[in-house]
Amino acid sequence: MILEVETLCPARGVADRIAAHLLESRLIACANRSRTVVSLYRWEGEVRAEEEYSLRVKTRIELAEAVEAAILELHPYELPAVLRHEVQANAGYEAWVIAETREA
């Protein structure tokens, strides 16, 4: 099993900066940034609609806390979502993720 962590970013540059930091720190093996999505949500009593970039990263399960801490430190939102999903992948891909990330 590996971990996929997802967050939404207000700009492409923010997503790329977070991904670059996580890669350089060997906290993740790879990152996927999507084109914009529209997020509809309620914040401070007001319904909002904003374009955001989805950022999904793959890592070891034991690096979850370190990855989350780095995202929260670099993210401009007051309360960013950091969603964790344990996923099963093919054995070769899981081995690559483990090989490309540092030990906890």
Helices and strands as residue ranges (DSSP letters): E 2-9, H 12-24, E 30-43, E 46-59, G 61-63, H 64-74, E 83-87, H 91-100
